[in-house]
Amino acid sequence: MEAVYQNSDLTGLYEKIREDEKQNKDILLEFQDDYPDVLNGDNLADILKAAKAKKK
């Protein structure tokens, strides 16, 4: 939280976080379409991490 307050470009930070959220949403929706009933709260972070690594 302190890092947010120390950042002088809050607008840029907000836009970066918003873009990351949109990308995460797209990744998760695509995963859900490809693998229905697999995504849950317990594996969400792991799925995002693996999908982002795969896209790079």
All heavy atoms as atom14 arrays in JSON, in Angstrom:
{
  "sequence": "MEAVYQNSDLTGLYEKIREDEKQNKDILLEFQDDYPDVLNGDNLADILKAAKAKKK",
  "atom14_mask": [
    [1, 1, 1, 1, 1, 1, 1, 1, 0, 0, 0, 0, 0, 0],
    [1, 1, 1, 1, 1, 1, 1, 1, 1, 0, 0, 0, 0, 0],
    [1, 1, 1, 1, 1, 0, 0, 0, 0, 0, 0, 0, 0, 0],
    [1, 1, 1, 1, 1, 1, 1, 0, 0, 0, 0, 0, 0, 0],
    [1, 1, 1, 1, 1, 1, 1, 1, 1, 1, 1, 1, 0, 0],
    [1, 1, 1, 1, 1, 1, 1, 1, 1, 0, 0, 0, 0, 0],
    [1, 1, 1, 1, 1, 1, 1, 1, 0, 0, 0, 0, 0, 0],
    [1, 1, 1, 1, 1, 1, 0, 0, 0, 0, 0, 0, 0, 0],
    [1, 1, 1, 1, 1, 1, 1, 1, 0, 0, 0, 0, 0, 0],
    [1, 1, 1, 1, 1, 1, 1, 1, 0, 0, 0, 0, 0, 0],
    [1, 1, 1, 1, 1, 1, 1, 0, 0, 0, 0, 0, 0, 0],
    [1, 1, 1, 1, 0, 0, 0, 0, 0, 0, 0, 0, 0, 0],
    [1, 1, 1, 1, 1, 1, 1, 1, 0, 0, 0, 0, 0, 0],
    [1, 1, 1, 1, 1, 1, 1, 1, 1, 1, 1, 1, 0, 0],
    [1, 1, 1, 1, 1, 1, 1, 1, 1, 0, 0, 0, 0, 0],
    [1, 1, 1, 1, 1, 1, 1, 1, 1, 0, 0, 0, 0, 0],
    [1, 1, 1, 1, 1, 1, 1, 1, 0, 0, 0, 0, 0, 0],
    [1, 1, 1, 1, 1, 1, 1, 1, 1, 1, 1, 0, 0, 0],
    [1, 1, 1, 1, 1, 1, 1, 1, 1, 0, 0, 0, 0, 0],
    [1, 1, 1, 1, 1, 1, 1, 1, 0, 0, 0, 0, 0, 0],
    [1, 1, 1, 1, 1, 1, 1, 1, 1, 0, 0, 0, 0, 0],
    [1, 1, 1, 1, 1, 1, 1, 1, 1, 0, 0, 0, 0, 0],
    [1, 1, 1, 1, 1, 1, 1, 1, 1, 0, 0, 0, 0, 0],
    [1, 1, 1, 1, 1, 1, 1, 1, 0, 0, 0, 0, 0, 0],
    [1, 1, 1, 1, 1, 1, 1, 1, 1, 0, 0, 0, 0, 0],
    [1, 1, 1, 1, 1, 1, 1, 1, 0, 0, 0, 0, 0, 0],
    [1, 1, 1, 1, 1, 1, 1, 1, 0, 0, 0, 0, 0, 0],
    [1, 1, 1, 1, 1, 1, 1, 1, 0, 0, 0, 0, 0, 0],
    [1, 1, 1, 1, 1, 1, 1, 1, 0, 0, 0, 0, 0, 0],
    [1, 1, 1, 1, 1, 1, 1, 1, 1, 0, 0, 0, 0, 0],
    [1, 1, 1, 1, 1, 1, 1, 1, 1, 1, 1, 0, 0, 0],
    [1, 1, 1, 1, 1, 1, 1, 1, 1, 0, 0, 0, 0, 0],
    [1, 1, 1, 1, 1, 1, 1, 1, 0, 0, 0, 0, 0, 0],
    [1, 1, 1, 1, 1, 1, 1, 1, 0, 0, 0, 0, 0, 0],
    [1, 1, 1, 1, 1, 1, 1, 1, 1, 1, 1, 1, 0, 0],
    [1, 1, 1, 1, 1, 1, 1, 0, 0, 0, 0, 0, 0, 0],
    [1, 1, 1, 1, 1, 1, 1, 1, 0, 0, 0, 0, 0, 0],
    [1, 1, 1, 1, 1, 1, 1, 0, 0, 0, 0, 0, 0, 0],
    [1, 1, 1, 1, 1, 1, 1, 1, 0, 0, 0, 0, 0, 0],
    [1, 1, 1, 1, 1, 1, 1, 1, 0, 0, 0, 0, 0, 0],
    [1, 1, 1, 1, 0, 0, 0, 0, 0, 0, 0, 0, 0, 0],
    [1, 1, 1, 1, 1, 1, 1, 1, 0, 0, 0, 0, 0, 0],
    [1, 1, 1, 1, 1, 1, 1, 1, 0, 0, 0, 0, 0, 0],
    [1, 1, 1, 1, 1, 1, 1, 1, 0, 0, 0, 0, 0, 0],
    [1, 1, 1, 1, 1, 0, 0, 0, 0, 0, 0, 0, 0, 0],
    [1, 1, 1, 1, 1, 1, 1, 1, 0, 0, 0, 0, 0, 0],
    [1, 1, 1, 1, 1, 1, 1, 1, 0, 0, 0, 0, 0, 0],
    [1, 1, 1, 1, 1, 1, 1, 1, 0, 0, 0, 0, 0, 0],
    [1, 1, 1, 1, 1, 1, 1, 1, 1, 0, 0, 0, 0, 0],
    [1, 1, 1, 1, 1, 0, 0, 0, 0, 0, 0, 0, 0, 0],
    [1, 1, 1, 1, 1, 0, 0, 0, 0, 0, 0, 0, 0, 0],
    [1, 1, 1, 1, 1, 1, 1, 1, 1, 0, 0, 0, 0, 0],
    [1, 1, 1, 1, 1, 0, 0, 0, 0, 0, 0, 0, 0, 0],
    [1, 1, 1, 1, 1, 1, 1, 1, 1, 0, 0, 0, 0, 0],
    [1, 1, 1, 1, 1, 1, 1, 1, 1, 0, 0, 0, 0, 0],
    [1, 1, 1, 1, 1, 1, 1, 1, 1, 0, 0, 0, 0, 0]
  ],
  "atom14_positions": [
    [[0.82, -1.18, 0.0], [0.0, 0.0, 0.0], [0.87, 1.26, 0.0], [0.54, 2.22, -0.67], [-0.91, -0.07, 1.22], [-2.07, 0.82, 1.18], [-3.19, 0.31, -0.13], [-4.48, 1.42, 0.16], [0.0, 0.0, 0.0], [0.0, 0.0, 0.0], [0.0, 0.0, 0.0], [0.0, 0.0, 0.0], [0.0, 0.0, 0.0], [0.0, 0.0, 0.0]],
    [[1.96, 1.2, 0.75], [2.84, 2.37, 0.81], [3.44, 2.68, -0.55], [3.64, 3.85, -0.89], [3.94, 2.15, 1.84], [3.44, 2.21, 3.26], [4.56, 2.03, 4.26], [5.7, 2.45, 3.96], [4.3, 1.46, 5.33], [0.0, 0.0, 0.0], [0.0, 0.0, 0.0], [0.0, 0.0, 0.0], [0.0, 0.0, 0.0], [0.0, 0.0, 0.0]],
    [[3.71, 1.65, -1.35], [4.3, 1.86, -2.67], [3.35, 2.65, -3.56], [3.79, 3.45, -4.38], [4.63, 0.52, -3.32], [0.0, 0.0, 0.0], [0.0, 0.0, 0.0], [0.0, 0.0, 0.0], [0.0, 0.0, 0.0], [0.0, 0.0, 0.0], [0.0, 0.0, 0.0], [0.0, 0.0, 0.0], [0.0, 0.0, 0.0], [0.0, 0.0, 0.0]],
    [[2.06, 2.45, -3.38], [1.07, 3.2, -4.16], [1.16, 4.68, -3.82], [1.17, 5.54, -4.69], [-0.36, 2.67, -3.91], [-1.4, 3.58, -4.54], [-0.5, 1.26, -4.43], [0.0, 0.0, 0.0], [0.0, 0.0, 0.0], [0.0, 0.0, 0.0], [0.0, 0.0, 0.0], [0.0, 0.0, 0.0], [0.0, 0.0, 0.0], [0.0, 0.0, 0.0]],
    [[1.23, 4.98, -2.55], [1.29, 6.38, -2.12], [2.6, 7.05, -2.5], [2.66, 8.26, -2.68], [1.06, 6.49, -0.61], [-0.36, 6.18, -0.21], [-0.66, 5.12, 0.63], [-1.42, 6.94, -0.7], [-1.96, 4.82, 0.99], [-2.73, 6.65, -0.35], [-2.99, 5.6, 0.49], [-4.28, 5.31, 0.85], [0.0, 0.0, 0.0], [0.0, 0.0, 0.0]],
    [[3.65, 6.27, -2.65], [4.94, 6.82, -3.02], [5.08, 7.02, -4.52], [5.97, 7.72, -4.98], [6.06, 5.92, -2.5], [6.15, 5.9, -1.0], [7.17, 4.91, -0.49], [7.82, 4.22, -1.26], [7.31, 4.83, 0.83], [0.0, 0.0, 0.0], [0.0, 0.0, 0.0], [0.0, 0.0, 0.0], [0.0, 0.0, 0.0], [0.0, 0.0, 0.0]],
    [[4.2, 6.44, -5.3], [4.23, 6.56, -6.75], [3.71, 7.94, -7.14], [2.61, 8.32, -6.78], [3.38, 5.46, -7.39], [3.59, 5.37, -8.87], [3.67, 6.37, -9.56], [3.65, 4.15, -9.37], [0.0, 0.0, 0.0], [0.0, 0.0, 0.0], [0.0, 0.0, 0.0], [0.0, 0.0, 0.0], [0.0, 0.0, 0.0], [0.0, 0.0, 0.0]],
    [[4.49, 8.67, -7.91], [4.09, 10.02, -8.3], [3.13, 10.04, -9.48], [2.44, 11.03, -9.71], [5.32, 10.85, -8.63], [6.01, 10.27, -9.73], [0.0, 0.0, 0.0], [0.0, 0.0, 0.0], [0.0, 0.0, 0.0], [0.0, 0.0, 0.0], [0.0, 0.0, 0.0], [0.0, 0.0, 0.0], [0.0, 0.0, 0.0], [0.0, 0.0, 0.0]],
    [[3.04, 8.93, -10.22], [2.16, 8.86, -11.38], [1.01, 7.91, -11.09], [0.95, 6.79, -11.61], [2.94, 8.4, -12.61], [2.1, 8.38, -13.88], [1.02, 9.0, -13.89], [2.53, 7.72, -14.85], [0.0, 0.0, 0.0], [0.0, 0.0, 0.0], [0.0, 0.0, 0.0], [0.0, 0.0, 0.0], [0.0, 0.0, 0.0], [0.0, 0.0, 0.0]],
    [[0.08, 8.35, -10.27], [-1.04, 7.49, -9.88], [-1.94, 7.17, -11.06], [-2.48, 6.06, -11.14], [-1.83, 8.13, -8.75], [-1.1, 8.25, -7.41], [-1.98, 8.94, -6.37], [-0.65, 6.9, -6.91], [0.0, 0.0, 0.0], [0.0, 0.0, 0.0], [0.0, 0.0, 0.0], [0.0, 0.0, 0.0], [0.0, 0.0, 0.0], [0.0, 0.0, 0.0]],
    [[-2.09, 8.08, -11.98], [-2.92, 7.83, -13.16], [-2.31, 6.72, -14.01], [-3.01, 5.81, -14.44], [-3.09, 9.11, -14.0], [-3.69, 10.13, -13.18], [-3.96, 8.88, -15.21], [0.0, 0.0, 0.0], [0.0, 0.0, 0.0], [0.0, 0.0, 0.0], [0.0, 0.0, 0.0], [0.0, 0.0, 0.0], [0.0, 0.0, 0.0], [0.0, 0.0, 0.0]],
    [[-1.02, 6.78, -14.22], [-0.34, 5.75, -14.99], [-0.39, 4.4, -14.29], [-0.59, 3.37, -14.93], [0.0, 0.0, 0.0], [0.0, 0.0, 0.0], [0.0, 0.0, 0.0], [0.0, 0.0, 0.0], [0.0, 0.0, 0.0], [0.0, 0.0, 0.0], [0.0, 0.0, 0.0], [0.0, 0.0, 0.0], [0.0, 0.0, 0.0], [0.0, 0.0, 0.0]],
    [[-0.23, 4.42, -12.99], [-0.31, 3.19, -12.2], [-1.69, 2.58, -12.31], [-1.84, 1.37, -12.5], [0.05, 3.47, -10.74], [-0.02, 2.28, -9.79], [1.01, 1.22, -10.18], [0.22, 2.75, -8.35], [0.0, 0.0, 0.0], [0.0, 0.0, 0.0], [0.0, 0.0, 0.0], [0.0, 0.0, 0.0], [0.0, 0.0, 0.0], [0.0, 0.0, 0.0]],
    [[-2.71, 3.41, -12.2], [-4.09, 2.94, -12.31], [-4.34, 2.31, -13.68], [-4.92, 1.23, -13.78], [-5.07, 4.08, -12.07], [-6.51, 3.69, -12.32], [-7.22, 2.99, -11.36], [-7.14, 4.0, -13.51], [-8.54, 2.61, -11.58], [-8.46, 3.62, -13.75], [-9.15, 2.93, -12.77], [-10.45, 2.55, -13.01], [0.0, 0.0, 0.0], [0.0, 0.0, 0.0]],
    [[-3.88, 2.98, -14.73], [-4.07, 2.46, -16.09], [-3.35, 1.13, -16.28], [-3.89, 0.22, -16.92], [-3.6, 3.49, -17.11], [-4.5, 4.71, -17.18], [-3.96, 5.83, -18.06], [-2.89, 5.66, -18.67], [-4.63, 6.88, -18.12], [0.0, 0.0, 0.0], [0.0, 0.0, 0.0], [0.0, 0.0, 0.0], [0.0, 0.0, 0.0], [0.0, 0.0, 0.0]],
    [[-2.16, 0.98, -15.72], [-1.41, -0.28, -15.82], [-2.16, -1.4, -15.11], [-2.31, -2.5, -15.65], [-0.03, -0.09, -15.2], [0.74, -1.36, -14.94], [1.65, -1.73, -16.07], [2.55, -2.88, -15.75], [1.93, -4.18, -15.83], [0.0, 0.0, 0.0], [0.0, 0.0, 0.0], [0.0, 0.0, 0.0], [0.0, 0.0, 0.0], [0.0, 0.0, 0.0]],
    [[-2.66, -1.12, -13.92], [-3.39, -2.13, -13.16], [-4.68, -2.5, -13.88], [-5.04, -3.68, -13.97], [-3.66, -1.64, -11.72], [-2.33, -1.57, -10.96], [-4.66, -2.54, -11.01], [-2.42, -0.9, -9.62], [0.0, 0.0, 0.0], [0.0, 0.0, 0.0], [0.0, 0.0, 0.0], [0.0, 0.0, 0.0], [0.0, 0.0, 0.0], [0.0, 0.0, 0.0]],
    [[-5.37, -1.53, -14.43], [-6.61, -1.78, -15.16], [-6.35, -2.66, -16.38], [-7.12, -3.58, -16.67], [-7.2, -0.47, -15.64], [-8.45, 0.08, -15.12], [-9.41, -0.81, -14.45], [-10.57, -0.97, -15.3], [-11.31, -2.04, -15.35], [-11.07, -3.08, -14.59], [-12.33, -2.11, -16.15], [0.0, 0.0, 0.0], [0.0, 0.0, 0.0], [0.0, 0.0, 0.0]],
    [[-5.26, -2.37, -17.09], [-4.91, -3.17, -18.27], [-4.59, -4.61, -17.86], [-5.0, -5.56, -18.53], [-3.72, -2.55, -19.01], [-3.34, -3.26, -20.27], [-4.45, -3.31, -21.31], [-5.24, -2.36, -21.41], [-4.53, -4.33, -22.03], [0.0, 0.0, 0.0], [0.0, 0.0, 0.0], [0.0, 0.0, 0.0], [0.0, 0.0, 0.0], [0.0, 0.0, 0.0]],
    [[-3.86, -4.77, -16.76], [-3.55, -6.11, -16.26], [-4.83, -6.85, -15.89], [-4.96, -8.05, -16.18], [-2.64, -6.04, -15.02], [-1.22, -5.63, -15.36], [-0.86, -5.63, -16.57], [-0.47, -5.3, -14.43], [0.0, 0.0, 0.0], [0.0, 0.0, 0.0], [0.0, 0.0, 0.0], [0.0, 0.0, 0.0], [0.0, 0.0, 0.0], [0.0, 0.0, 0.0]],
    [[-5.78, -6.17, -15.28], [-7.05, -6.79, -14.92], [-7.82, -7.24, -16.16], [-8.41, -8.33, -16.17], [-7.91, -5.83, -14.11], [-7.41, -5.59, -12.7], [-8.2, -4.53, -11.97], [-8.93, -3.75, -12.62], [-8.08, -4.47, -10.73], [0.0, 0.0, 0.0], [0.0, 0.0, 0.0], [0.0, 0.0, 0.0], [0.0, 0.0, 0.0], [0.0, 0.0, 0.0]],
    [[-7.81, -6.41, -17.2], [-8.5, -6.78, -18.44], [-7.84, -8.0, -19.09], [-8.54, -8.89, -19.57], [-8.5, -5.6, -19.41], [-9.42, -4.47, -18.99], [-9.32, -3.3, -19.94], [-10.16, -2.13, -19.47], [-10.03, -0.96, -20.35], [0.0, 0.0, 0.0], [0.0, 0.0, 0.0], [0.0, 0.0, 0.0], [0.0, 0.0, 0.0], [0.0, 0.0, 0.0]],
    [[-6.52, -8.02, -19.08], [-5.82, -9.17, -19.65], [-6.11, -10.44, -18.84], [-6.33, -11.5, -19.43], [-4.31, -8.91, -19.68], [-3.89, -7.9, -20.71], [-2.4, -7.59, -20.65], [-1.68, -8.05, -19.77], [-1.95, -6.78, -21.59], [0.0, 0.0, 0.0], [0.0, 0.0, 0.0], [0.0, 0.0, 0.0], [0.0, 0.0, 0.0], [0.0, 0.0, 0.0]],
    [[-6.11, -10.32, -17.53], [-6.42, -11.47, -16.68], [-7.83, -11.98, -16.97], [-8.04, -13.2, -17.04], [-6.29, -11.11, -15.21], [-4.86, -10.9, -14.78], [-3.92, -11.26, -15.47], [-4.68, -10.31, -13.62], [0.0, 0.0, 0.0], [0.0, 0.0, 0.0], [0.0, 0.0, 0.0], [0.0, 0.0, 0.0], [0.0, 0.0, 0.0], [0.0, 0.0, 0.0]],
    [[-8.76, -11.07, -17.12], [-10.14, -11.46, -17.42], [-10.2, -12.23, -18.73], [-10.83, -13.29, -18.81], [-11.04, -10.23, -17.49], [-12.47, -10.55, -17.86], [-13.28, -9.28, -18.03], [-14.66, -9.61, -18.57], [-15.41, -8.42, -18.92], [0.0, 0.0, 0.0], [0.0, 0.0, 0.0], [0.0, 0.0, 0.0], [0.0, 0.0, 0.0], [0.0, 0.0, 0.0]],
    [[-9.55, -11.71, -19.76], [-9.55, -12.37, -21.06], [-8.92, -13.76, -20.98], [-9.44, -14.73, -21.56], [-8.81, -11.52, -22.1], [-9.54, -10.24, -22.45], [-10.75, -10.13, -22.16], [-8.89, -9.33, -23.01], [0.0, 0.0, 0.0], [0.0, 0.0, 0.0], [0.0, 0.0, 0.0], [0.0, 0.0, 0.0], [0.0, 0.0, 0.0], [0.0, 0.0, 0.0]],
    [[-7.81, -13.86, -20.26], [-7.14, -15.15, -20.1], [-8.06, -16.15, -19.41], [-8.2, -17.3, -19.85], [-5.83, -14.99, -19.29], [-4.78, -14.25, -20.13], [-5.3, -16.33, -18.82], [-3.56, -13.81, -19.35], [0.0, 0.0, 0.0], [0.0, 0.0, 0.0], [0.0, 0.0, 0.0], [0.0, 0.0, 0.0], [0.0, 0.0, 0.0], [0.0, 0.0, 0.0]],
    [[-8.7, -15.71, -18.34], [-9.56, -16.62, -17.58], [-10.81, -17.01, -18.35], [-11.25, -18.17, -18.27], [-9.92, -15.99, -16.23], [-8.74, -15.82, -15.27], [-9.17, -15.03, -14.04], [-8.15, -17.16, -14.89], [0.0, 0.0, 0.0], [0.0, 0.0, 0.0], [0.0, 0.0, 0.0], [0.0, 0.0, 0.0], [0.0, 0.0, 0.0], [0.0, 0.0, 0.0]],
    [[-11.38, -16.09, -19.1], [-12.54, -16.43, -19.92], [-12.17, -17.44, -21.0], [-12.92, -18.39, -21.26], [-13.15, -15.17, -20.55], [-13.9, -14.25, -19.6], [-14.29, -12.95, -20.31], [-15.13, -14.94, -19.03], [0.0, 0.0, 0.0], [0.0, 0.0, 0.0], [0.0, 0.0, 0.0], [0.0, 0.0, 0.0], [0.0, 0.0, 0.0], [0.0, 0.0, 0.0]],
    [[-11.03, -17.24, -21.62], [-10.56, -18.18, -22.64], [-10.3, -19.56, -22.02], [-10.68, -20.59, -22.59], [-9.28, -17.65, -23.29], [-8.77, -18.5, -24.42], [-7.54, -17.9, -25.07], [-7.45, -16.66, -25.17], [-6.67, -18.68, -25.49], [0.0, 0.0, 0.0], [0.0, 0.0, 0.0], [0.0, 0.0, 0.0], [0.0, 0.0, 0.0], [0.0, 0.0, 0.0]],
    [[-9.68, -19.58, -20.85], [-9.42, -20.85, -20.18], [-10.73, -21.54, -19.83], [-10.87, -22.74, -20.03], [-8.6, -20.61, -18.9], [-8.25, -21.88, -18.19], [-7.1, -22.58, -18.52], [-9.08, -22.4, -17.2], [-6.78, -23.77, -17.89], [-8.77, -23.58, -16.57], [-7.61, -24.27, -16.91], [0.0, 0.0, 0.0], [0.0, 0.0, 0.0], [0.0, 0.0, 0.0]],
    [[-11.69, -20.78, -19.33], [-12.98, -21.35, -18.96], [-13.69, -21.95, -20.18], [-14.32, -22.99, -20.07], [-13.86, -20.28, -18.31], [-15.2, -20.77, -17.84], [-15.11, -21.78, -16.69], [-14.16, -21.8, -15.94], [-16.11, -22.61, -16.58], [0.0, 0.0, 0.0], [0.0, 0.0, 0.0], [0.0, 0.0, 0.0], [0.0, 0.0, 0.0], [0.0, 0.0, 0.0]],
    [[-13.56, -21.29, -21.33], [-14.15, -21.83, -22.56], [-13.48, -23.14, -22.97], [-14.14, -24.09, -23.41], [-14.06, -20.83, -23.7], [-15.01, -19.67, -23.54], [-15.97, -19.77, -22.75], [-14.8, -18.64, -24.22], [0.0, 0.0, 0.0], [0.0, 0.0, 0.0], [0.0, 0.0, 0.0], [0.0, 0.0, 0.0], [0.0, 0.0, 0.0], [0.0, 0.0, 0.0]],
    [[-12.14, -23.18, -22.85], [-11.38, -24.36, -23.26], [-11.52, -25.52, -22.27], [-11.5, -26.68, -22.66], [-9.91, -24.01, -23.44], [-9.66, -23.07, -24.61], [-10.56, -22.94, -25.47], [-8.57, -22.46, -24.66], [0.0, 0.0, 0.0], [0.0, 0.0, 0.0], [0.0, 0.0, 0.0], [0.0, 0.0, 0.0], [0.0, 0.0, 0.0], [0.0, 0.0, 0.0]],
    [[-11.6, -25.19, -21.0], [-11.64, -26.2, -19.94], [-12.76, -25.88, -18.95], [-12.5, -25.41, -17.84], [-10.3, -26.26, -19.2], [-9.12, -26.46, -20.11], [-8.33, -25.38, -20.5], [-8.79, -27.71, -20.59], [-7.23, -25.54, -21.33], [-7.69, -27.9, -21.42], [-6.93, -26.8, -21.79], [-5.84, -26.98, -22.62], [0.0, 0.0, 0.0], [0.0, 0.0, 0.0]],
    [[-14.0, -26.14, -19.34], [-15.11, -25.82, -18.44], [-15.02, -26.62, -17.13], [-14.53, -27.74, -17.1], [-16.36, -26.2, -19.23], [-15.9, -26.91, -20.44], [-14.43, -26.75, -20.57], [0.0, 0.0, 0.0], [0.0, 0.0, 0.0], [0.0, 0.0, 0.0], [0.0, 0.0, 0.0], [0.0, 0.0, 0.0], [0.0, 0.0, 0.0], [0.0, 0.0, 0.0]],
    [[-15.48, -26.01, -16.08], [-15.55, -26.63, -14.75], [-14.2, -26.96, -14.13], [-14.13, -27.76, -13.19], [-16.42, -27.9, -14.78], [-17.84, -27.6, -15.26], [-18.37, -26.53, -14.9], [-18.4, -28.42, -16.0], [0.0, 0.0, 0.0], [0.0, 0.0, 0.0], [0.0, 0.0, 0.0], [0.0, 0.0, 0.0], [0.0, 0.0, 0.0], [0.0, 0.0, 0.0]],
    [[-13.11, -26.37, -14.61], [-11.8, -26.6, -14.02], [-11.4, -25.41, -13.14], [-10.83, -25.59, -12.07], [-10.72, -26.84, -15.12], [-9.33, -26.93, -14.51], [-11.05, -28.08, -15.91], [0.0, 0.0, 0.0], [0.0, 0.0, 0.0], [0.0, 0.0, 0.0], [0.0, 0.0, 0.0], [0.0, 0.0, 0.0], [0.0, 0.0, 0.0], [0.0, 0.0, 0.0]],
    [[-11.71, -24.22, -13.58], [-11.31, -23.0, -12.89], [-12.08, -22.84, -11.58], [-13.3, -22.99, -11.55], [-11.58, -21.79, -13.8], [-11.2, -20.42, -13.27], [-9.7, -20.32, -13.06], [-11.67, -19.35, -14.24], [0.0, 0.0, 0.0], [0.0, 0.0, 0.0], [0.0, 0.0, 0.0], [0.0, 0.0, 0.0], [0.0, 0.0, 0.0], [0.0, 0.0, 0.0]],
    [[-11.33, -22.58, -10.51], [-11.96, -22.29, -9.22], [-11.04, -21.37, -8.42], [-9.94, -21.05, -8.86], [-12.28, -23.57, -8.46], [-11.07, -24.41, -8.16], [-10.07, -23.91, -7.67], [-11.14, -25.69, -8.46], [0.0, 0.0, 0.0], [0.0, 0.0, 0.0], [0.0, 0.0, 0.0], [0.0, 0.0, 0.0], [0.0, 0.0, 0.0], [0.0, 0.0, 0.0]],
    [[-11.48, -20.96, -7.29], [-10.71, -20.03, -6.47], [-9.38, -20.58, -6.01], [-8.43, -19.83, -5.78], [0.0, 0.0, 0.0], [0.0, 0.0, 0.0], [0.0, 0.0, 0.0], [0.0, 0.0, 0.0], [0.0, 0.0, 0.0], [0.0, 0.0, 0.0], [0.0, 0.0, 0.0], [0.0, 0.0, 0.0], [0.0, 0.0, 0.0], [0.0, 0.0, 0.0]],
    [[-9.28, -21.9, -5.91], [-8.04, -22.51, -5.44], [-6.95, -22.54, -6.5], [-5.77, -22.51, -6.17], [-8.3, -23.94, -4.96], [-9.2, -23.98, -3.73], [-9.2, -23.0, -2.95], [-9.9, -24.99, -3.55], [0.0, 0.0, 0.0], [0.0, 0.0, 0.0], [0.0, 0.0, 0.0], [0.0, 0.0, 0.0], [0.0, 0.0, 0.0], [0.0, 0.0, 0.0]],
    [[-7.32, -22.6, -7.78], [-6.31, -22.72, -8.82], [-6.22, -21.48, -9.72], [-5.46, -21.47, -10.67], [-6.55, -23.97, -9.67], [-7.87, -23.94, -10.42], [-8.55, -22.92, -10.49], [-8.24, -25.09, -10.96], [0.0, 0.0, 0.0], [0.0, 0.0, 0.0], [0.0, 0.0, 0.0], [0.0, 0.0, 0.0], [0.0, 0.0, 0.0], [0.0, 0.0, 0.0]],
    [[-6.94, -20.47, -9.4], [-6.99, -19.25, -10.22], [-5.6, -18.64, -10.43], [-5.2, -18.37, -11.57], [-7.93, -18.22, -9.56], [-8.07, -16.93, -10.29], [-9.47, -16.82, -10.85], [-7.8, -15.78, -9.34], [0.0, 0.0, 0.0], [0.0, 0.0, 0.0], [0.0, 0.0, 0.0], [0.0, 0.0, 0.0], [0.0, 0.0, 0.0], [0.0, 0.0, 0.0]],
    [[-4.85, -18.44, -9.37], [-3.52, -17.82, -9.49], [-2.58, -18.7, -10.31], [-1.8, -18.18, -11.13], [-2.94, -17.56, -8.1], [0.0, 0.0, 0.0], [0.0, 0.0, 0.0], [0.0, 0.0, 0.0], [0.0, 0.0, 0.0], [0.0, 0.0, 0.0], [0.0, 0.0, 0.0], [0.0, 0.0, 0.0], [0.0, 0.0, 0.0], [0.0, 0.0, 0.0]],
    [[-2.64, -20.0, -10.1], [-1.77, -20.91, -10.85], [-2.11, -20.91, -12.33], [-1.21, -20.94, -13.18], [-1.88, -22.33, -10.3], [-1.32, -22.46, -8.89], [-0.4, -21.69, -8.55], [-1.81, -23.33, -8.15], [0.0, 0.0, 0.0], [0.0, 0.0, 0.0], [0.0, 0.0, 0.0], [0.0, 0.0, 0.0], [0.0, 0.0, 0.0], [0.0, 0.0, 0.0]],
    [[-3.39, -20.86, -12.65], [-3.82, -20.84, -14.05], [-3.37, -19.55, -14.72], [-2.85, -19.57, -15.84], [-5.34, -21.03, -14.16], [-5.7, -22.47, -13.79], [-5.85, -20.68, -15.55], [-7.16, -22.73, -13.63], [0.0, 0.0, 0.0], [0.0, 0.0, 0.0], [0.0, 0.0, 0.0], [0.0, 0.0, 0.0], [0.0, 0.0, 0.0], [0.0, 0.0, 0.0]],
    [[-3.52, -18.42, -14.05], [-3.08, -17.14, -14.61], [-1.57, -17.16, -14.83], [-1.09, -16.71, -15.88], [-3.45, -15.99, -13.69], [-4.83, -15.41, -13.86], [-5.09, -14.37, -12.78], [-5.03, -14.8, -15.22], [0.0, 0.0, 0.0], [0.0, 0.0, 0.0], [0.0, 0.0, 0.0], [0.0, 0.0, 0.0], [0.0, 0.0, 0.0], [0.0, 0.0, 0.0]],
    [[-0.84, -17.63, -13.86], [0.63, -17.66, -13.97], [1.05, -18.53, -15.15], [1.9, -18.13, -15.95], [1.22, -18.2, -12.67], [2.7, -18.21, -12.63], [3.2, -18.71, -11.28], [4.71, -18.8, -11.25], [5.19, -19.3, -9.95], [0.0, 0.0, 0.0], [0.0, 0.0, 0.0], [0.0, 0.0, 0.0], [0.0, 0.0, 0.0], [0.0, 0.0, 0.0]],
    [[0.46, -19.71, -15.28], [0.83, -20.62, -16.37], [0.42, -20.05, -17.73], [1.17, -20.14, -18.69], [0.16, -21.97, -16.15], [0.0, 0.0, 0.0], [0.0, 0.0, 0.0], [0.0, 0.0, 0.0], [0.0, 0.0, 0.0], [0.0, 0.0, 0.0], [0.0, 0.0, 0.0], [0.0, 0.0, 0.0], [0.0, 0.0, 0.0], [0.0, 0.0, 0.0]],
    [[-0.75, -19.44, -17.8], [-1.22, -18.89, -19.08], [-0.36, -17.71, -19.51], [-0.04, -17.58, -20.7], [-2.67, -18.46, -18.95], [0.0, 0.0, 0.0], [0.0, 0.0, 0.0], [0.0, 0.0, 0.0], [0.0, 0.0, 0.0], [0.0, 0.0, 0.0], [0.0, 0.0, 0.0], [0.0, 0.0, 0.0], [0.0, 0.0, 0.0], [0.0, 0.0, 0.0]],
    [[0.05, -16.88, -18.58], [0.91, -15.74, -18.93], [2.29, -16.22, -19.38], [2.85, -15.68, -20.33], [1.04, -14.79, -17.74], [-0.2, -13.97, -17.49], [-0.01, -13.04, -16.32], [-1.24, -12.19, -16.1], [-1.06, -11.24, -14.98], [0.0, 0.0, 0.0], [0.0, 0.0, 0.0], [0.0, 0.0, 0.0], [0.0, 0.0, 0.0], [0.0, 0.0, 0.0]],
    [[2.81, -17.24, -18.72], [4.1, -17.8, -19.11], [4.03, -18.41, -20.5], [4.96, -18.28, -21.3], [4.56, -18.82, -18.09], [0.0, 0.0, 0.0], [0.0, 0.0, 0.0], [0.0, 0.0, 0.0], [0.0, 0.0, 0.0], [0.0, 0.0, 0.0], [0.0, 0.0, 0.0], [0.0, 0.0, 0.0], [0.0, 0.0, 0.0], [0.0, 0.0, 0.0]],
    [[2.9, -19.06, -20.8], [2.72, -19.7, -22.1], [2.64, -18.66, -23.22], [3.16, -18.88, -24.31], [1.46, -20.54, -22.08], [1.21, -21.34, -23.32], [-0.04, -22.18, -23.18], [-0.31, -22.96, -24.44], [-1.55, -23.75, -24.33], [0.0, 0.0, 0.0], [0.0, 0.0, 0.0], [0.0, 0.0, 0.0], [0.0, 0.0, 0.0], [0.0, 0.0, 0.0]],
    [[2.01, -17.51, -22.94], [1.87, -16.47, -23.96], [3.18, -15.76, -24.27], [3.36, -15.2, -25.32], [0.82, -15.45, -23.54], [-0.58, -15.98, -23.68], [-1.61, -14.89, -23.54], [-2.98, -15.48, -23.81], [-3.93, -14.49, -24.19], [0.0, 0.0, 0.0], [0.0, 0.0, 0.0], [0.0, 0.0, 0.0], [0.0, 0.0, 0.0], [0.0, 0.0, 0.0]],
    [[4.13, -15.8, -23.33], [5.43, -15.14, -23.53], [6.33, -15.94, -24.37], [6.49, -16.68, -25.02], [6.11, -14.86, -22.21], [5.47, -13.75, -21.43], [6.24, -13.46, -20.19], [5.58, -12.32, -19.43], [6.27, -11.98, -18.23], [0.0, 0.0, 0.0], [0.0, 0.0, 0.0], [0.0, 0.0, 0.0], [0.0, 0.0, 0.0], [0.0, 0.0, 0.0]]
  ]
}
